[in-house]
């Protein structure tokens, strides 16, 4: 296992732990749940990490995820 593969696996495990904490630990608080758009952005960022070996594809997925997350942030800000 190369160093970059180890870093990818560690980052995926950390992201999964954060997702589990957000979804399952705070069930009773509605403001902590991810919106469907944020979940989509989360999926694109995960895909970017998974396809990190192919730089163009990995960075492309991460960029799409970040753009979608920013759009979701603006939408949530307008609602409040």
C-alpha positions as CSV (number, residue, x, y, z in Angstrom):
1,X,0.0,0.0,0.0
2,X,1.5,3.3,-1.0
3,X,1.4,6.4,1.0
4,X,-1.2,8.1,-1.1
5,X,-3.5,5.1,-0.9
6,X,-3.2,5.2,2.9
7,X,-4.1,8.9,3.0
8,X,-7.1,8.3,0.7
9,X,-8.3,5.4,3.0
10,X,-7.8,7.5,6.1
11,X,-9.7,10.5,4.7
12,X,-12.6,8.3,3.6
13,X,-12.8,6.7,7.0
14,X,-12.8,10.2,8.7
15,X,-15.5,11.4,6.3
16,X,-17.7,8.4,7.0
17,X,-17.3,8.9,10.7
18,X,-18.4,12.5,10.4
19,X,-21.4,11.5,8.3
20,X,-22.4,8.9,10.8
21,X,-22.2,11.5,13.6
22,X,-24.3,14.0,11.7
23,X,-26.9,11.5,10.7
24,X,-27.3,9.3,13.7
25,X,-26.1,11.0,16.8
26,X,-28.2,14.2,16.4
27,X,-31.5,12.7,15.1
28,X,-33.7,15.0,17.2
29,X,-32.2,18.3,15.9
30,X,-33.6,19.2,12.5
31,X,-31.1,21.9,11.8
32,X,-28.2,19.4,11.8
33,X,-29.5,17.2,9.0
34,X,-28.0,17.5,5.6
35,X,-30.2,18.7,2.8
36,X,-30.5,16.6,-0.4
37,X,-28.3,19.1,-2.2
38,X,-25.6,19.0,0.6
39,X,-25.8,15.2,0.4
40,X,-25.1,15.3,-3.4
41,X,-22.2,17.7,-2.8
42,X,-20.9,15.2,-0.1
43,X,-21.1,12.4,-2.6
44,X,-19.2,14.3,-5.3
45,X,-16.4,15.2,-2.8
46,X,-16.2,11.5,-1.8
47,X,-16.0,10.5,-5.5
48,X,-13.2,13.1,-5.9
49,X,-11.3,11.5,-3.1
50,X,-11.9,8.0,-4.5
51,X,-10.8,9.0,-8.0
52,X,-7.8,11.1,-6.8
53,X,-5.3,9.0,-8.7
54,X,-6.8,10.4,-12.0
55,X,-6.2,14.0,-11.2
56,X,-8.5,15.6,-13.8
57,X,-11.4,13.4,-12.7
58,X,-10.7,13.7,-9.0
59,X,-10.3,17.4,-9.0
60,X,-13.3,17.8,-11.2
61,X,-15.6,15.8,-8.8
62,X,-14.3,17.8,-5.9
63,X,-14.9,21.1,-7.7
64,X,-18.4,20.1,-8.6
65,X,-19.0,19.1,-4.9
66,X,-17.7,22.5,-3.7
67,X,-19.8,24.4,-6.1
68,X,-23.0,22.5,-5.2
69,X,-22.2,23.0,-1.5
70,X,-21.8,26.8,-2.0
71,X,-25.1,26.9,-3.9
72,X,-26.7,25.0,-0.9
73,X,-25.2,27.5,1.6
74,X,-26.7,30.4,-0.4
75,X,-30.1,28.7,-0.6
76,X,-30.1,28.0,3.2
77,X,-29.1,31.6,3.9
78,X,-32.0,33.0,1.8
79,X,-34.5,30.8,3.7
80,X,-33.5,32.2,7.1
